[in-house]
Amino acid sequence: MIVIVFRLLMIIALVLIVYTIAQYLRNPQRKLRIAQEEKEFYFADEPENSKRNIQIAYKGCLFDGEKYLGTTEEAFEVVNIHVSVRDSMDLQGMTRDDLYFLEQEILLRYPHAKVVWKHPISELLLTDMK
């Protein structure tokens, strides 16, 4: 009887370990951190949850986007997204084309949204191109 209980506990422990490893590998925050370290693009979002912020990793820089719900002609949609950067020093080397790329990626997922860039990103977009 004790052997059967011990085997049952071992199986439960093994299932718990496998579940924990799977949850760790699927964690979007881990994927975001890896994309930032490898200077790749990663878009972390929950489209069905309008209260959850957007997080974007691009060229080693982390961006946060706050979603604001509003009305369109058909339904309630995300109509404004305010994008800011976590660390402004990471913006070094970013160009307007990079910001336009990020804006296009946001608009692909939220076509009714207006993207508003916060300071210091907005300063780059307001300066004249030579």
JOGIGI-V106876 format. One record per residue. N is the residue number from 1. RES is the residue in one letter. BURIAL is I if it has 16 or more other C-alpha atoms within 10 Angstrom, else O. Layout:
N:RES:BURIAL ; N:RES:BURIAL
This chain:
1:M:O ; 2:I:O ; 3:V:O ; 4:I:O ; 5:V:O ; 6:F:O ; 7:R:O ; 8:L:O ; 9:L:O ; 10:M:O ; 11:I:O ; 12:I:O ; 13:A:O ; 14:L:O ; 15:V:O ; 16:L:O ; 17:I:O ; 18:V:O ; 19:Y:O ; 20:T:O ; 21:I:O ; 22:A:O ; 23:Q:O ; 24:Y:O ; 25:L:O ; 26:R:O ; 27:N:O ; 28:P:I ; 29:Q:O ; 30:R:O ; 31:K:I ; 32:L:I ; 33:R:O ; 34:I:O ; 35:A:I ; 36:Q:I ; 37:E:O ; 38:E:O ; 39:K:O ; 40:E:O ; 41:F:I ; 42:Y:I ; 43:F:I ; 44:A:O ; 45:D:I ; 46:E:O ; 47:P:O ; 48:E:O ; 49:N:O ; 50:S:O ; 51:K:O ; 52:R:O ; 53:N:I ; 54:I:I ; 55:Q:I ; 56:I:I ; 57:A:I ; 58:Y:I ; 59:K:I ; 60:G:I ; 61:C:I ; 62:L:I ; 63:F:I ; 64:D:I ; 65:G:I ; 66:E:I ; 67:K:I ; 68:Y:I ; 69:L:O ; 70:G:O ; 71:T:O ; 72:T:O ; 73:E:O ; 74:E:O ; 75:A:O ; 76:F:O ; 77:E:I ; 78:V:I ; 79:V:I ; 80:N:I ; 81:I:I ; 82:H:I ; 83:V:I ; 84:S:I ; 85:V:I ; 86:R:O ; 87:D:O ; 88:S:O ; 89:M:O ; 90:D:O ; 91:L:I ; 92:Q:O ; 93:G:O ; 94:M:O ; 95:T:O ; 96:R:O ; 97:D:O ; 98:D:O ; 99:L:I ; 100:Y:O ; 101:F:O ; 102:L:I ; 103:E:I ; 104:Q:O ; 105:E:O ; 106:I:I ; 107:L:O ; 108:L:O ; 109:R:O ; 110:Y:I ; 111:P:O ; 112:H:O ; 113:A:I ; 114:K:I ; 115:V:I ; 116:V:I ; 117:W:I ; 118:K:O ; 119:H:O ; 120:P:O ; 121:I:I ; 122:S:O ; 123:E:O ; 124:L:O ; 125:L:O ; 126:L:O ; 127:T:O ; 128:D:O ; 129:M:O ; 130:K:O
